[in-house]
């Protein structure tokens, strides 16, 4: 629906819902959302209501701040939201020595914290239809808190900022108030049913959901967090890194961190790890609760494949079978493979030749062609045997396709 049609719809509703309009406008005025200069006519009230409703249909406005704030912490508070003390999630863009934000029309508070400088707080009023709003700021060097407290005749508490992770210092005790980011829970969600799942199919898209909170007594800085995974007893691999705004303290509703994860194709047991404040920006009460791991079992989604080597026949270049090939003699290794699966096999596989445990040759991208269950197929490879070694031929399915049995994947020849 176009903006024009939406506006017309609102106006048509106003003609027969005048009583509802009066109640809504009265509530907005009493709550401080609107400042109305005593409209004396019904038409004036209707015009005001239309302006408010039109805001929900408006495009976002671009806030242009005259400085690059990539080295600062930015906080945006929506004054007329249900929770005006909670910072919004924002994604600033830094370009041409400026900072760009996108916000809908409304009333906001902008907070900026830069180490070594006084915090900045500005009120922003974005009108309906206002495409761009320029904001000019300038930083002042941070004052010496201790010196200011010493010279003060008043018994006051000094608060650096209501929305930072900096210490709040009491002038009498110098007591520190700190944030405390905590990971409360991690779950795997099926995006199709939105339910928690315990068994995950390999190669499936799932949502990792973590519940985090701030157990401290001051709202935290914005912070970086990172997801990682590994097959158990292997090296961690990074999944995703991002930065989010600070978290209010003593909030009864935990904050959700989510990530869509395409699980590996290879079945097995995996570990997931979430780490908060990876750059150690926030001074916290407890630092040991910023990392949590979660164990995941991935099960195979496809057919149960089982490919094995039945025999290896060595032949000369002329096709004569060699009972005991001479070391250094070039020959052909005819590898007899069998499809032990109960389904047809048409996947790519590799064959590796090892001499005393060290790889001698490797042949990839051998492709089977619809081998029937328990059917036999062959692969012919050129090979030069070595003297007095144990030669092992191994077969492996490519593309991380698992097998139900790996014990028949090798065949050994002593030369």
C-alpha positions as CSV (number, residue, x, y, z in Angstrom):
1,X,0.0,0.0,0.0
2,X,1.4,3.4,-0.9
3,X,2.0,6.2,1.6
4,X,-0.7,8.3,0.0
5,X,-3.3,5.5,0.3
6,X,-2.3,4.9,3.9
7,X,-2.7,8.6,4.7
8,X,-6.1,8.6,3.0
9,X,-7.2,5.6,5.0
10,X,-6.2,7.3,8.3
11,X,-8.1,10.5,7.3
12,X,-11.3,8.5,6.5
13,X,-11.1,6.8,9.8
14,X,-10.9,10.1,11.6
15,X,-14.2,11.2,10.2
16,X,-16.1,8.6,12.1
17,X,-13.8,8.0,15.1
18,X,-13.6,11.5,16.5
19,X,-14.1,10.3,20.0
20,X,-11.2,7.9,19.8
21,X,-9.0,10.7,18.4
22,X,-9.9,13.0,21.3
23,X,-8.9,10.2,23.8
24,X,-5.7,9.4,22.0
25,X,-4.6,13.0,21.7
26,X,-5.4,13.7,25.4
27,X,-3.3,10.7,26.4
28,X,-0.4,11.9,24.2
29,X,-0.5,15.4,25.7
30,X,-0.7,14.1,29.3
31,X,2.2,11.7,28.7
32,X,4.4,14.5,27.2
33,X,4.6,12.9,23.8
34,X,2.9,15.9,22.1
35,X,3.1,19.6,22.9
36,X,-0.1,21.1,21.4
37,X,-0.7,24.8,21.4
38,X,-4.3,24.6,22.6
39,X,-6.1,23.6,19.3
40,X,-9.5,25.2,19.4
41,X,-11.2,23.3,16.6
42,X,-11.9,19.7,15.8
43,X,-10.1,20.2,12.5
44,X,-6.9,21.3,14.3
45,X,-7.0,18.2,16.5
46,X,-7.5,16.0,13.5
47,X,-4.5,17.6,11.7
48,X,-2.3,16.9,14.7
49,X,-3.4,13.3,14.8
50,X,-2.8,12.8,11.2
51,X,0.8,14.1,11.6
52,X,1.4,11.6,14.4
53,X,0.0,8.6,12.5
54,X,1.8,9.6,9.3
55,X,5.1,9.2,11.2
56,X,4.7,5.4,11.3
57,X,4.5,5.4,7.5
58,X,7.5,7.6,6.9
59,X,10.9,6.6,5.6
60,X,13.8,6.7,7.9
61,X,15.8,9.9,8.3
62,X,19.6,10.1,8.1
63,X,21.5,11.6,11.0
64,X,24.8,13.0,10.0
65,X,27.3,13.6,12.8
66,X,30.2,15.9,11.9
67,X,32.8,13.5,13.4
68,X,34.0,9.9,12.8
69,X,33.0,8.2,16.1
70,X,34.4,4.8,15.3
71,X,36.7,5.2,18.4
72,X,33.7,6.2,20.6
73,X,30.6,4.5,22.1
74,X,27.3,5.7,20.7
75,X,24.0,5.3,22.5
76,X,20.5,6.2,21.2
77,X,17.5,6.3,23.5
78,X,13.9,6.6,22.2
79,X,12.2,9.0,24.6
80,X,8.7,7.9,23.7
81,X,9.2,4.1,23.8
82,X,8.0,1.8,26.5
83,X,11.5,1.6,27.9
84,X,13.2,5.0,27.3
85,X,16.1,4.0,29.6
86,X,17.2,1.1,27.3
87,X,19.6,1.9,24.5
88,X,18.4,1.0,21.0
89,X,20.3,-1.3,18.7
90,X,22.0,0.8,16.0
91,X,24.5,0.2,13.2
92,X,26.5,3.4,12.6
93,X,28.3,3.9,9.3
94,X,31.6,5.8,9.3
95,X,32.5,7.5,6.1
96,X,34.3,10.7,5.0
97,X,35.2,11.6,8.6
98,X,31.6,11.6,9.6
99,X,29.2,9.2,11.3
100,X,25.8,8.3,9.8
101,X,22.7,6.8,11.6
102,X,19.3,6.0,10.4
103,X,16.2,6.7,12.6
104,X,12.5,7.0,12.2
105,X,10.8,10.3,13.0
106,X,10.5,10.8,16.7
107,X,12.3,12.2,19.8
108,X,15.6,10.7,20.9
109,X,18.6,11.2,23.2
110,X,22.0,10.8,21.6
111,X,24.8,9.8,24.0
112,X,28.5,9.7,23.0
113,X,31.4,8.4,25.2
114,X,35.0,8.8,24.2
115,X,37.8,7.9,26.5
116,X,39.6,11.0,27.9
117,X,36.8,13.4,27.1
118,X,33.6,14.6,28.7
119,X,30.5,12.6,27.7
120,X,28.2,14.3,25.2
121,X,24.4,14.2,25.5
122,X,22.1,15.7,22.8
123,X,18.4,15.7,22.2
124,X,17.3,14.9,18.7
125,X,13.9,15.8,17.3
126,X,13.2,14.3,13.8
127,X,10.2,15.6,12.1
128,X,8.0,13.7,9.7
129,X,9.4,14.0,6.1
130,X,12.8,15.2,7.3
131,X,15.3,13.3,5.1
132,X,18.5,14.4,6.9
133,X,19.4,16.0,10.2
134,X,22.9,17.3,10.8
135,X,24.3,17.1,14.3
136,X,27.4,19.1,15.3
137,X,29.5,18.0,18.3
138,X,32.8,18.9,19.9
139,X,34.7,17.1,22.6
140,X,36.1,18.6,25.8
141,X,38.9,17.1,27.7
142,X,37.7,15.1,30.7
143,X,37.9,16.9,34.1
144,X,39.8,15.6,37.0
145,X,37.1,13.9,39.0
146,X,39.2,13.6,42.2
147,X,40.2,17.3,42.1
148,X,36.6,18.4,41.4
149,X,35.4,16.3,44.3
150,X,38.1,17.7,46.6
151,X,37.2,21.3,45.8
152,X,33.5,20.7,46.3
153,X,31.8,21.8,49.5
154,X,28.8,19.6,48.7
155,X,28.5,15.9,49.6
156,X,27.5,14.6,46.1
157,X,27.9,11.4,44.1
158,X,29.7,11.8,40.8
159,X,28.1,9.9,37.9
160,X,30.2,9.7,34.8
161,X,27.2,8.9,32.6
162,X,23.8,7.1,33.1
163,X,24.5,4.8,30.1
164,X,28.2,3.8,30.2
165,X,30.3,1.0,31.6
166,X,32.6,3.5,33.3
167,X,32.9,3.4,37.0
168,X,30.4,5.5,39.0
169,X,32.4,7.0,41.9
170,X,30.9,8.0,45.3
171,X,32.7,11.0,46.6
172,X,32.9,9.6,50.2
173,X,33.9,6.0,49.5
174,X,35.2,6.0,46.0
175,X,33.1,2.9,45.6
176,X,33.1,1.5,42.0
177,X,29.9,0.5,40.3
178,X,30.6,-2.0,37.5
179,X,28.7,-3.9,34.8
180,X,28.7,-7.7,34.7
181,X,27.9,-9.4,31.4
182,X,26.6,-12.9,31.9
183,X,25.7,-15.7,29.5
184,X,22.6,-17.4,31.0
185,X,21.6,-20.0,28.4
186,X,22.3,-21.2,24.8
187,X,19.8,-23.1,22.7
188,X,19.4,-24.4,19.1
189,X,16.2,-23.3,17.5
190,X,14.5,-24.9,14.5
191,X,13.5,-21.9,12.3
192,X,10.6,-23.8,10.7
193,X,8.9,-24.6,14.1
194,X,10.6,-22.0,16.3
195,X,11.1,-24.8,18.8
196,X,14.2,-25.9,20.7
197,X,15.8,-29.0,19.2
198,X,18.3,-31.4,20.7
199,X,19.1,-33.5,17.6
200,X,20.3,-31.6,14.5
201,X,20.8,-32.9,11.0
202,X,24.1,-32.2,9.3
203,X,23.9,-29.5,6.7
204,X,20.7,-28.1,8.2
205,X,20.1,-24.3,8.8
206,X,19.4,-23.6,12.5
207,X,19.3,-20.6,14.7
208,X,21.7,-20.4,17.7
209,X,20.1,-18.3,20.5
210,X,21.8,-17.1,23.6
211,X,20.3,-15.3,26.5
212,X,22.6,-12.7,28.1
213,X,22.2,-10.2,30.9
214,X,24.0,-7.6,32.9
215,X,24.2,-8.6,36.6
216,X,26.1,-5.4,37.5
217,X,24.9,-2.1,38.8
218,X,25.6,0.1,35.8
219,X,24.7,-0.2,32.1
220,X,27.5,-1.6,30.1
221,X,29.5,-0.2,27.1
222,X,28.7,-1.5,23.7
223,X,30.8,-4.6,23.2
224,X,32.0,-7.2,20.7
225,X,30.9,-10.8,20.8
226,X,32.0,-13.9,18.8
227,X,30.5,-17.3,17.9
228,X,32.8,-20.2,17.1
229,X,32.5,-23.9,16.6
230,X,34.7,-27.0,16.3
231,X,34.4,-30.7,15.9
232,X,35.2,-32.1,19.3
233,X,39.0,-32.3,20.0
234,X,39.8,-30.2,17.0
235,X,40.7,-26.5,16.4
236,X,38.1,-23.7,16.9
237,X,36.7,-22.1,13.8
238,X,35.2,-18.6,13.9
239,X,31.5,-18.4,12.8
240,X,30.5,-14.8,13.4
241,X,31.7,-11.6,15.1
242,X,29.7,-8.5,15.7
243,X,29.3,-5.5,18.1
244,X,26.1,-4.6,19.9
245,X,25.0,-1.7,22.1
246,X,25.3,-1.7,25.9
247,X,22.9,-3.7,28.1
248,X,21.0,-2.1,30.9
249,X,21.6,-3.4,34.4
250,X,19.0,-5.1,36.6
251,X,16.8,-5.7,33.5
252,X,14.4,-8.5,34.2
253,X,14.2,-9.5,30.5
254,X,17.5,-11.1,29.2
255,X,18.8,-9.9,25.9
256,X,18.9,-12.3,23.0
257,X,21.8,-12.9,20.7
258,X,21.0,-15.0,17.6
259,X,22.9,-16.3,14.6
260,X,21.8,-18.5,11.7
261,X,24.1,-21.4,11.4
262,X,24.5,-23.8,8.4
263,X,25.7,-26.9,10.2
264,X,28.6,-28.9,8.7
265,X,27.9,-31.8,6.4
266,X,30.0,-34.2,8.4
267,X,28.1,-35.8,11.2
268,X,29.6,-36.1,14.7
269,X,29.9,-34.3,18.0
270,X,30.6,-30.5,17.9
271,X,31.1,-27.7,20.4
272,X,29.6,-24.2,20.0
273,X,31.2,-21.3,21.9
274,X,30.0,-17.8,22.6
275,X,32.4,-15.2,24.0
276,X,31.3,-11.7,25.2
277,X,33.4,-8.6,25.3
278,X,36.2,-10.2,23.2
279,X,38.2,-7.0,23.2
280,X,38.0,-6.7,27.0
281,X,36.6,-3.2,26.8
282,X,34.4,-3.5,29.9
283,X,35.7,-3.5,33.4
284,X,33.4,-6.1,35.1
285,X,32.6,-7.5,38.5
286,X,33.2,-11.0,37.2
287,X,35.2,-11.7,34.0
288,X,34.9,-15.6,34.1
289,X,31.2,-15.7,33.0
290,X,31.8,-14.2,29.5
291,X,32.4,-17.5,27.8
292,X,30.0,-20.4,27.4
293,X,30.1,-23.6,25.3
294,X,27.3,-25.8,24.1
295,X,27.6,-29.4,22.9
296,X,25.8,-30.4,19.6
297,X,25.3,-33.8,18.0
298,X,24.9,-33.7,14.2
299,X,23.3,-36.7,12.5
300,X,23.6,-37.7,8.9
301,X,20.7,-36.5,6.7
302,X,21.4,-38.7,3.6
303,X,21.5,-42.4,2.9
304,X,23.8,-44.7,4.9
305,X,26.8,-45.3,2.6
306,X,29.4,-48.0,3.1
307,X,32.1,-48.4,0.5
308,X,35.0,-50.9,1.0
309,X,38.1,-52.3,-0.8
310,X,37.7,-56.0,-1.4
311,X,41.0,-56.6,-3.2
312,X,43.9,-55.0,-5.0
313,X,45.2,-56.8,-8.2
314,X,48.6,-55.7,-9.5
315,X,49.2,-56.0,-13.2
316,X,52.0,-55.2,-15.6
317,X,51.6,-52.5,-18.3
318,X,50.7,-55.4,-20.7
319,X,48.0,-56.7,-18.5
320,X,49.8,-59.7,-16.9
321,X,49.0,-60.3,-13.3
322,X,52.0,-59.8,-11.0
323,X,52.2,-62.0,-7.9
324,X,55.1,-60.0,-6.4
325,X,56.1,-56.8,-8.3
326,X,59.7,-55.7,-8.3
327,X,60.4,-52.4,-6.4
328,X,60.6,-49.6,-8.9
329,X,58.7,-51.5,-11.5
330,X,55.8,-49.5,-12.9
331,X,52.5,-51.4,-12.7
332,X,48.8,-50.9,-12.6
333,X,46.9,-51.4,-9.4
334,X,43.3,-52.6,-10.1
335,X,41.4,-51.8,-7.0
336,X,38.3,-53.9,-6.5
337,X,35.6,-51.9,-4.5
338,X,32.2,-53.0,-3.3
339,X,29.1,-51.0,-2.5
340,X,28.0,-52.5,0.9
341,X,25.2,-49.9,1.1
342,X,21.5,-50.7,0.7
343,X,21.2,-47.9,-1.8
344,X,22.8,-47.1,-5.1
345,X,26.2,-45.4,-4.9
346,X,27.0,-42.5,-7.3
347,X,29.3,-40.3,-5.2
348,X,32.9,-39.0,-5.7
349,X,35.6,-40.8,-3.8
350,X,39.4,-40.6,-3.4
351,X,42.0,-43.4,-3.2
352,X,45.3,-42.8,-1.3
353,X,48.3,-45.1,-1.4
354,X,50.5,-45.0,1.7
355,X,54.0,-46.5,2.2
356,X,54.8,-47.3,5.8
357,X,52.1,-44.8,6.8
358,X,53.3,-41.9,4.6
359,X,51.3,-40.8,1.7
360,X,52.9,-41.9,-1.6
361,X,50.1,-41.1,-4.1
362,X,46.6,-39.7,-3.9
363,X,43.9,-39.9,-6.5
364,X,40.8,-37.6,-6.1
365,X,37.6,-37.2,-8.0
366,X,37.0,-40.8,-8.9
367,X,33.3,-40.9,-9.7
368,X,31.1,-43.9,-9.3
369,X,28.2,-44.4,-11.6
370,X,25.0,-45.7,-10.0
371,X,26.5,-48.8,-8.4
372,X,23.8,-51.2,-7.3
373,X,23.6,-52.2,-3.6
374,X,26.4,-54.8,-2.9
375,X,27.7,-54.2,-6.5
376,X,31.3,-54.3,-7.4
377,X,33.3,-51.6,-9.3
378,X,36.9,-50.9,-10.0
379,X,39.5,-48.2,-10.1
380,X,42.8,-48.6,-12.1
381,X,45.8,-46.5,-10.9
382,X,49.4,-46.4,-12.0
383,X,51.7,-47.3,-9.2
384,X,55.4,-47.9,-8.6
385,X,56.0,-50.1,-5.5
386,X,58.8,-49.4,-3.1
387,X,61.1,-52.0,-1.5
388,X,60.5,-53.5,1.9
389,X,57.5,-51.4,2.8
390,X,53.9,-51.9,3.9
391,X,51.7,-50.5,1.3
392,X,48.2,-49.4,2.3
393,X,45.4,-48.5,-0.1
394,X,42.6,-46.4,1.4
395,X,39.3,-45.2,-0.1
396,X,37.3,-42.2,1.3
397,X,34.1,-40.5,0.2
398,X,34.6,-36.8,-0.8
399,X,32.5,-33.8,0.2
400,X,32.4,-34.9,3.9
401,X,29.9,-37.7,3.2
402,X,29.9,-40.0,6.2
403,X,30.0,-43.8,6.2
404,X,28.4,-46.3,8.5
405,X,31.6,-48.5,8.5
406,X,35.2,-47.4,8.1
407,X,36.9,-50.7,8.9
408,X,36.7,-51.9,5.3
409,X,38.2,-48.8,3.8
410,X,41.7,-50.0,3.5
411,X,43.7,-52.9,2.0
412,X,47.3,-53.7,2.8
413,X,50.1,-55.2,0.6
414,X,53.6,-56.1,1.9
415,X,56.4,-55.8,-0.6
